[in-house]
Amino acid sequence: MAERLAALGLRAPPKAAESLQARQEREKKEKEERLRQAEAEDAKREQERHRRLEDEQISPPSASKKPPPPPSRNGRSNSIKQAEEVQALKAEEEVQMQEVKILE
């Protein structure tokens, strides 16, 4: 019965024959054991965290390649030229429309 209660994290009822001093010593030992277990778990978690951090810091081999060069700015000037050409065509059309109106 005491084992089942201990597995559930409960204390067995104190024995009537157990003295106050014996009970205090037992509780002190139990507390120390719980503390040791908690410290061991903390150390294990810390090691796992360090291992994960080290794994993340390893750079992939593809990172050593140089990045591709940025696109040239010639593409921009072409688009500006195209926009100017479109405006010029519109201006010519307007001039032609005005000439047609004058002729009518």
JOMO-V962539 format. One line per field, one symbol per residue. ss: DSSP state (@ for helix, = for strand, . for the rest). psi: psi as a letter, one per 30 degrees, with the letter a starting at -180 (. if undefined). burial: 1 if it has 16 or more other C-alpha atoms within 10 Angstrom, else 0. A space follows every 10 residues. Layout:
ss->???
psi->???
burial->???
This chain:
ss->.@@@@@@... .........@ @@@@@@@@@@ @@@@@@@@@@ @@@@@@@@@@ @@@@@@@... @@@@...... ...@@@@@@@ @@@@@@@@@@ @@@@@@@@@@ @@@.
psi->eeeeeeefgl kkkkkffkle eeeeeeeeee eeeeeeeeee eeeeeeeeee eeeeeffkkl fffflkllll klfeeeeeee eeeeeeeeee eeeeeeeeee eef.
burial->0000000000 0000000000 0000000000 0000000000 0000000000 0000000000 0000000000 0000000000 0000000000 0000000000 0000
